Structures are given as C-alpha cells and as structure tokens.
Amino acid sequence: MQARVQQERKKRKKLTPILDQILNGGPSTNLNILGITQKKDLQNPFFETSSLNRVIVFKYPNFNVELAEGASNYGDRNAKLSHERPVETAIYIPNDETMPQDGGYAIYMRQRDSEALLQRYVGVSADTESEAIKRDIQKLSIIDEIPSLDPFLLKTTFERHKIEIDEAYLDMADGEERKIKSAISERVQPIVGRALGGSAADNSKQSQRFVDAIWDPSLPEASLFIEAFKIERGEVNNVFGAWKGVSFYQQQFAINRVAIAEIIKWFKSDLSTPIDIRMNKAFEEQLKMFKTRTQKRMMNVVSNINQIFKDYDNCYQQFIEEGDPIPFRSFLITSHYRYWILGYCCTSLIHCRNIFDRAISQGVRGQLSFEAMNEMLTNMDSTLSSQANTTKDL
C-alpha cells in the first residue's frame, strides 16, 4: 500500500527544471551522495558527517555575458590569470530522503549565509572543533574548485589534495581514466620538447617525468616548466588544473558531438512537430518560437565550445610548429576562466542530451506530444541558460 502511494506521488509530481537537473542531470551535473550511499554498503562514505551523506551536490551556471565572438588576442605578453568561477556549487537536501523528487532545500556554497545554513540544515560549522567536520568542509571547498562534477575531475582534484574517495562515488568506466590521461599526455609531450629543448623530447623517460609534473606540480621537473613559461608559483595549480581541464573537455566534447548534432538535426526535422499539434493549434506558433530559441541557445553553446578549442589549437600549433611560445603562454595564463566556461557549456549539452533521450524514449516513433515537447524545451532552455534561475526551496 505504501509503495503504491509513493508511486502515485511520483507520478503526479512535476519536477521544476532545476530539480530535474539535480536529479537527472548525470554525473557531470550532480554528485548523488544520497543515492550512492543508500545503495552501497560503504565502509568509507563520502563525508564523515552522516547528515552530509544525505545530500545531492550539484552545479549551475552563473554569469551574465556570452563569450565574445571571434578569436581572442593571445599575443599579449602581460596576460593575467582570472580567478572568476562562473559556475556555482550547491547542495540539495530533500525533505524526504526516500522521495527526493518531492522537493527540499538548496544551499548555495558561495551565498552570504551559507555557513549558517549548513549549520542549521546539516549540522556542520566552520567554527567547530571537530576534525571530522573540518575535513568535510574542506571536501565541499575542493568540490567548489572545479566547474563540473565529472568523476575524472573529481578524482584528480582530490588526489592533488591527497584525499582518498571511495570509488563508488566516482563512476568511471574501466580504463576511462587511463584513456583521458593518455590523450592529455599526447598533447603535453610535444610542448615539453619545445619548452625545455630537444633533450627532453629525445629522452622518453625524462619527457614522461615532465608530463607527470603536469599532474603533480610538486615534482622537481615542474619547476623548469614553470620557469620556461614564466608562471607564478602561486598560480601553478590553477594554470595546470585548467590546462588539464580544457584537454579533458576537448576529449569529452569529441565523444558527445555526434549526439548533439543529432538533436539539432531532429529540431529541424518534421519529427519535432508534436503528434497532437492539431489539438493545440492555438499554441503552435508559440511552440515554434520556443523551439527556435532553444535550438539557437544550443548552437550558441556549441559555438562557444568550438571557439575555445579553436583558440587552444591555434596557440598550440603556433608554439609547436612555429616556435612562438607567447600565444600558448597567454592561453595557459588565461585558461582558468575558459576552463570554467567549458565546464558549463559541455555539462549543459550533456544534460540536454539526457533530457532529449528521456523524452524520446517515452514518445512514439521519434515524435512527442505537445505537453512532452513543451516540458522538454523548458528543461533544455533552463540548462542552456548562462544565468540559472535558482531558489532555496525546491
């Protein structure tokens, strides 16, 4: 009886766009600590504070302007690092742990009263004398250092801080980490040869040590690389982290590009006309405008991604082929902000793909009803927006 009541509640509850993203956005958008902890019999839960293991961590965009069209000027020798983080981190605390879709409360980590809210809702405080709570607050701070919650980024970031996380919270396919590191290393090795002279490129072991230094800037080989590119010591982690992040998203986007192109193609086809459009003729033009706006936003996100990768590739080629290090150094120094923009762009496209796949799976031969189409567009439009509409009560 209770199970049937819960099923009825689930059926009639319509998720808001942001709650849909929190619950269904996938590992790039959310870290479902609640769900993973409930399903697994873990000896080492993510947090030491039990109340924090009943939350879902999520990311959302928060910037006002789109990227400028066209390539940036990377010839500036005096380029400075930007510390802006245009993607926010929040934790969602469901009212009912067994029914997270029924709503709850969200705490945004950079909001002014976040510390007081963390103490009120999950019982953790930065002023505590408890070492366990201090370590948990540090974990939240570390999560806030990265623009998305991709398991690869989570793992490498926590490894840099010498913190072990149970593999259950890092849902990576077999060999995925090795493939990503290998792809990034392939791009790094020619740079090492150029930056440090032929001897590093000629000696594979020495070259590999320089590649390893990108993953661990504390290694002695990193100092020569830092000096070659005139990177300030205090900025090394940010620069190297952003470099790895841009390389990661480049590989991730290559995997998802085809699926995104298929969604855009579907928008332009007759399949995007709702099956019951005749019954909703009065709203047909409004729906067309909504569809066009969502499609344009998706294409704009794709354009932003392509522009960043085009800039990266151009700067890379100028250094490798022409021996001019200035554009590549400028890209590295300013890559932190672009890394975060990429995080938002790539994550939003992945969530759009999830939204589309779920909608089509419930459609009829690739077509949707008017209501399903409108709901899909609403959720996509929200996740593609660079200024998320957020609220504490969800």
C-alpha positions as CSV (number, residue, x, y, z in Angstrom):
1,M,0.0,0.0,0.0
2,Q,2.8,2.4,1.0
3,A,4.7,1.6,-2.2
4,R,1.6,2.4,-4.3
5,V,1.1,5.7,-2.5
6,Q,4.7,6.6,-3.2
7,Q,4.3,5.6,-6.9
8,E,1.2,7.9,-7.2
9,R,3.1,10.8,-5.6
10,K,6.0,10.3,-8.0
11,K,3.6,10.2,-11.0
12,R,1.8,13.4,-10.2
13,K,4.8,15.4,-9.0
14,K,6.1,17.5,-11.9
15,L,9.8,18.5,-11.5
16,T,10.9,22.1,-11.8
17,P,13.7,22.5,-14.4
18,I,16.4,22.9,-11.7
19,L,15.1,19.9,-9.7
20,D,15.1,17.9,-12.9
21,Q,18.7,18.8,-13.5
22,I,19.6,17.9,-9.9
23,L,18.0,14.5,-10.1
24,N,18.5,13.6,-13.7
25,G,21.5,15.6,-14.9
26,G,24.0,12.8,-14.8
27,P,27.5,12.8,-13.2
28,S,28.7,16.0,-14.8
29,T,25.9,18.0,-13.2
30,N,25.3,16.2,-9.9
31,L,27.0,14.0,-7.3
32,N,24.2,12.0,-5.8
33,I,25.8,11.2,-2.5
34,L,22.4,10.3,-1.0
35,G,21.6,7.8,-3.7
36,I,25.1,6.2,-3.8
37,T,25.4,6.0,0.0
38,Q,21.9,4.4,0.2
39,K,22.6,1.7,-2.5
40,K,26.1,0.8,-1.4
41,D,27.3,-0.8,1.8
42,L,30.2,1.6,2.2
43,Q,32.8,1.4,4.9
44,N,34.1,4.9,3.8
45,P,31.1,7.2,3.0
46,F,31.9,10.4,1.1
47,F,31.5,12.5,4.2
48,E,32.3,11.7,7.8
49,T,29.3,13.7,9.0
50,S,26.3,11.4,8.4
51,S,23.8,14.2,7.6
52,L,26.0,15.3,4.7
53,N,25.8,11.9,3.2
54,R,22.0,12.6,2.7
55,V,22.5,15.4,0.2
56,I,23.0,15.8,-3.6
57,V,25.7,18.1,-4.7
58,F,25.0,20.0,-8.0
59,K,26.5,22.7,-10.2
60,Y,24.7,25.5,-12.0
61,P,25.9,28.4,-14.2
62,N,26.1,32.0,-13.0
63,F,27.4,34.5,-15.5
64,N,25.8,37.4,-17.3
65,V,27.6,37.6,-20.7
66,E,28.2,35.3,-23.5
67,L,31.7,34.7,-24.8
68,A,32.8,37.3,-27.4
69,E,32.6,36.2,-31.0
70,G,35.9,35.5,-32.8
71,A,39.3,34.6,-31.6
72,S,40.8,36.4,-28.6
73,N,44.1,38.2,-28.8
74,Y,46.8,35.8,-27.4
75,G,49.7,38.0,-28.3
76,D,49.6,39.9,-25.0
77,R,52.8,39.2,-23.1
78,N,51.2,40.6,-19.9
79,A,48.2,38.3,-19.8
80,K,46.9,37.8,-16.2
81,L,45.1,34.9,-14.6
82,S,41.4,35.3,-13.9
83,H,40.1,33.8,-10.7
84,E,36.4,34.1,-11.7
85,R,34.3,30.9,-11.2
86,P,31.2,31.4,-13.4
87,V,29.7,28.0,-12.3
88,E,28.3,27.7,-8.7
89,T,28.2,24.8,-6.3
90,A,25.2,23.9,-4.2
91,I,23.9,21.0,-2.1
92,Y,20.3,19.8,-2.2
93,I,18.7,18.5,1.0
94,P,15.5,16.6,0.2
95,N,12.6,16.9,2.6
96,D,12.1,13.2,2.3
97,E,15.2,11.1,1.6
98,T,13.0,8.3,0.0
99,M,11.3,10.8,-2.3
100,P,13.9,13.4,-3.3
101,Q,11.7,14.5,-6.3
102,D,9.1,15.8,-3.8
103,G,11.3,18.9,-3.1
104,G,13.7,20.1,-0.4
105,Y,16.1,22.9,0.3
106,A,19.2,24.1,-1.5
107,I,22.3,25.7,0.0
108,Y,24.5,27.6,-2.4
109,M,28.1,27.4,-1.3
110,R,29.0,31.0,-2.1
111,Q,25.9,32.7,-0.8
112,R,26.5,35.1,2.1
113,D,24.7,33.0,4.7
114,S,25.9,29.5,3.6
115,E,27.8,28.8,6.8
116,A,24.8,29.5,9.0
117,L,22.5,27.4,6.6
118,L,25.0,24.5,6.7
119,Q,24.9,24.5,10.4
120,R,21.1,24.8,10.5
121,Y,20.3,22.1,7.9
122,V,23.1,19.6,8.2
123,G,24.8,20.5,11.5
124,V,28.2,21.4,10.2
125,S,30.0,24.6,11.1
126,A,33.4,26.1,10.1
127,D,33.9,27.2,13.8
128,T,33.7,23.6,15.0
129,E,36.5,21.9,16.9
130,S,35.6,18.6,15.3
131,E,38.4,17.5,12.9
132,A,35.9,15.3,11.0
133,I,33.6,18.3,10.3
134,K,36.6,20.4,9.3
135,R,37.6,17.6,6.8
136,D,34.1,17.5,5.4
137,I,34.0,21.3,4.9
138,Q,37.4,21.0,3.1
139,K,35.8,18.4,0.8
140,L,33.0,20.8,0.0
141,S,35.5,23.6,-0.7
142,I,37.5,21.3,-3.0
143,I,34.4,20.4,-5.0
144,D,33.8,24.1,-5.4
145,E,37.3,24.3,-7.1
146,I,36.0,22.6,-10.3
147,P,33.4,23.7,-12.8
148,S,31.6,20.3,-13.2
149,L,31.3,17.1,-11.2
150,D,32.7,14.7,-13.8
151,P,34.3,11.7,-11.9
152,F,37.6,12.3,-13.7
153,L,37.9,15.9,-12.5
154,L,36.7,14.9,-9.0
155,K,39.3,12.2,-8.7
156,T,42.3,14.1,-10.0
157,T,41.3,17.1,-7.8
158,F,41.0,15.1,-4.6
159,E,44.2,13.2,-5.5
160,R,46.0,16.6,-5.7
161,H,44.8,17.3,-2.2
162,K,45.9,13.8,-1.0
163,I,42.3,12.8,-0.1
164,E,41.0,9.3,-1.0
165,I,37.4,9.0,-2.1
166,D,35.6,5.6,-2.3
167,E,35.4,4.5,-6.0
168,A,31.6,4.1,-5.6
169,Y,31.3,7.9,-5.8
170,L,33.5,8.0,-9.0
171,D,31.5,6.2,-11.6
172,M,34.1,5.8,-14.3
173,A,34.2,3.0,-16.9
174,D,37.1,0.6,-17.0
175,G,40.1,2.2,-18.5
176,E,38.4,5.7,-18.8
177,E,40.9,7.4,-16.5
178,R,43.9,5.9,-18.4
179,K,42.4,6.9,-21.8
180,I,41.9,10.5,-20.6
181,K,45.4,10.8,-19.2
182,S,46.9,9.3,-22.3
183,A,45.1,11.7,-24.5
184,I,46.2,14.7,-22.4
185,S,49.8,13.4,-22.3
186,E,49.9,13.1,-26.1
187,R,49.2,16.8,-26.3
188,V,51.6,17.7,-23.5
189,Q,54.7,15.8,-24.7
190,P,55.4,17.9,-27.8
191,I,55.0,21.1,-25.7
192,V,57.6,19.7,-23.2
193,G,60.0,19.1,-26.0
194,R,59.5,22.7,-27.3
195,A,59.5,24.4,-23.9
196,L,62.5,22.6,-22.5
197,G,64.7,21.8,-25.5
198,G,65.3,18.8,-27.6
199,S,66.9,16.8,-24.8
200,A,63.6,16.3,-23.0
201,A,61.9,15.2,-26.2
202,D,64.7,12.8,-27.1
203,N,64.7,11.1,-23.8
204,S,61.3,9.4,-23.3
205,K,61.8,8.8,-19.6
206,Q,62.7,12.4,-19.0
207,S,59.9,13.6,-21.1
208,Q,57.4,11.4,-19.2
209,R,58.6,12.9,-15.9
210,F,57.7,16.4,-17.2
211,V,54.3,15.1,-18.3
212,D,53.9,13.6,-14.7
213,A,54.7,17.1,-13.4
214,I,51.6,18.4,-15.0
215,W,49.6,16.0,-12.8
216,D,51.7,16.7,-9.8
217,P,53.2,20.2,-9.8
218,S,55.2,19.4,-6.7
219,L,57.6,17.2,-8.7
220,P,61.0,18.9,-9.3
221,E,60.5,18.7,-13.1
222,A,57.6,21.1,-12.8
223,S,59.9,24.0,-11.8
224,L,61.7,24.1,-15.2
225,F,58.4,24.1,-17.0
226,I,57.1,26.9,-14.7
227,E,60.2,28.9,-15.4
228,A,60.0,28.3,-19.1
229,F,56.5,29.8,-19.3
230,K,57.1,32.3,-16.5
231,I,54.2,31.1,-14.4
232,E,54.0,32.5,-10.9
233,R,54.4,29.8,-8.2
234,G,51.1,30.7,-6.6
235,E,49.2,30.2,-9.8
236,V,50.7,26.8,-10.8
237,N,47.8,24.7,-9.5
238,N,45.2,26.9,-11.2
239,V,47.1,27.0,-14.5
240,F,47.9,23.3,-14.6
241,G,44.4,22.4,-13.4
242,A,42.8,24.5,-16.1
243,W,45.1,23.1,-18.8
244,K,44.2,19.5,-17.9
245,G,40.5,20.6,-17.7
246,V,40.5,22.1,-21.1
247,S,42.1,19.0,-22.5
248,F,39.6,16.8,-20.7
249,Y,36.6,18.7,-22.1
250,Q,38.1,18.6,-25.6
251,Q,38.1,14.8,-25.4
252,Q,34.6,14.7,-23.8
253,F,33.1,17.0,-26.4
254,A,34.5,14.9,-29.2
255,I,32.6,11.9,-27.8
256,N,29.3,13.9,-27.4
257,R,29.5,16.0,-30.6
258,V,27.6,13.4,-32.8
259,A,24.7,13.1,-30.3
260,I,24.3,16.9,-30.0
261,A,24.3,17.2,-33.8
262,E,21.5,14.6,-34.0
263,I,19.4,16.6,-31.5
264,I,19.9,19.8,-33.6
265,K,19.0,17.8,-36.8
266,W,15.9,16.5,-35.0
267,F,14.8,20.1,-34.2
268,K,15.0,21.0,-37.9
269,S,13.0,17.9,-39.0
270,D,9.3,17.1,-39.2
271,L,9.7,14.8,-36.2
272,S,9.9,17.8,-33.9
273,T,6.3,18.7,-34.7
274,P,4.1,17.3,-31.9
275,I,1.8,14.4,-32.7
276,D,-1.2,16.2,-31.4
277,I,-0.4,19.6,-32.8
278,R,-3.9,19.9,-34.4
279,M,-5.4,19.8,-30.9
280,N,-3.1,22.6,-29.8
281,K,-3.3,24.8,-32.9
282,A,-3.7,27.9,-30.8
283,F,-0.2,27.5,-29.3
284,E,1.6,26.2,-32.4
285,E,3.3,29.5,-33.2
286,Q,4.4,30.0,-29.6
287,L,5.9,26.5,-29.5
288,K,7.8,27.1,-32.8
289,M,9.3,30.2,-31.3
290,F,10.2,28.3,-28.1
291,K,11.8,25.6,-30.2
292,T,13.8,28.1,-32.3
293,R,15.1,29.9,-29.2
294,T,16.2,26.6,-27.5
295,Q,17.9,25.4,-30.7
296,K,19.7,28.7,-31.1
297,R,20.9,28.6,-27.5
298,M,22.2,25.1,-28.0
299,M,24.0,26.1,-31.2
300,N,25.5,29.1,-29.4
301,V,26.8,26.9,-26.6
302,V,28.4,24.6,-29.3
303,S,29.9,27.7,-31.0
304,N,31.4,28.9,-27.7
305,I,33.0,25.4,-27.2
306,N,34.3,25.3,-30.7
307,Q,35.8,28.8,-30.4
308,I,37.7,27.9,-27.2
309,F,39.1,24.8,-28.8
310,K,40.0,26.6,-31.9
311,D,41.9,29.2,-29.9
312,Y,43.7,26.4,-28.0
313,D,44.6,24.5,-31.2
314,N,45.9,27.7,-32.9
315,C,48.0,28.7,-29.9
316,Y,49.3,25.1,-29.6
317,Q,50.2,25.0,-33.3
318,Q,52.0,28.4,-33.2
319,F,54.2,27.0,-30.4
320,I,54.8,23.5,-31.8
321,E,55.2,24.4,-35.5
322,E,56.5,28.0,-35.4
323,G,58.3,28.1,-32.1
324,D,56.3,31.1,-30.8
325,P,55.5,30.5,-27.1
326,I,53.7,33.8,-26.4
327,P,50.2,32.8,-27.6
328,F,50.3,29.5,-25.9
329,R,51.6,31.0,-22.6
330,S,48.8,33.6,-22.9
331,F,46.3,30.9,-23.3
332,L,47.6,29.0,-20.3
333,I,47.6,32.0,-18.1
334,T,44.1,33.0,-19.1
335,S,42.7,29.5,-19.4
336,H,41.1,29.3,-15.9
337,Y,38.1,31.3,-16.9
338,R,37.7,29.5,-20.2
339,Y,38.0,26.2,-18.4
340,W,35.0,27.1,-16.2
341,I,33.0,28.3,-19.2
342,L,33.8,25.0,-20.9
343,G,32.6,23.2,-17.8
344,Y,29.2,24.9,-18.0
345,C,28.9,24.5,-21.8
346,C,29.9,20.8,-22.0
347,T,27.8,20.0,-18.9
348,S,24.7,21.7,-20.3
349,L,24.9,19.9,-23.6
350,I,25.3,16.5,-21.8
351,H,22.2,17.4,-19.7
352,C,20.3,18.4,-22.9
353,R,21.2,15.0,-24.4
354,N,19.8,13.3,-21.2
355,I,16.6,15.4,-21.4
356,F,16.2,14.6,-25.1
357,D,16.8,10.8,-24.7
358,R,14.4,10.6,-21.8
359,A,11.7,12.4,-23.7
360,I,12.1,10.4,-26.9
361,S,12.1,7.1,-25.0
362,Q,8.5,8.0,-24.0
363,G,7.5,9.3,-27.4
364,V,6.1,7.5,-30.4
365,R,8.5,6.7,-33.3
366,G,10.6,9.7,-32.6
367,Q,7.8,12.2,-32.0
368,L,6.4,13.8,-28.8
369,S,3.1,15.0,-27.6
370,F,2.6,18.8,-27.3
371,E,2.9,18.6,-23.5
372,A,6.0,16.4,-23.6
373,M,7.6,18.7,-26.2
374,N,6.9,21.8,-24.1
375,E,8.3,20.2,-21.0
376,M,11.4,19.0,-22.8
377,L,12.0,22.5,-24.2
378,T,11.5,24.1,-20.8
379,N,14.1,21.9,-19.2
380,M,16.6,22.4,-22.0
381,D,16.1,26.1,-22.1
382,S,16.8,26.2,-18.3
383,T,20.0,24.2,-18.5
384,L,21.3,26.2,-21.6
385,S,20.8,29.5,-19.8
386,S,24.0,31.1,-18.5
387,Q,22.1,32.6,-15.7
388,A,20.2,29.9,-13.8
389,N,17.0,30.7,-12.0
390,T,17.7,29.3,-8.6
391,T,15.8,29.2,-5.3
392,K,16.5,27.9,-1.9
393,D,13.2,26.0,-1.7
394,L,12.9,23.3,-4.4
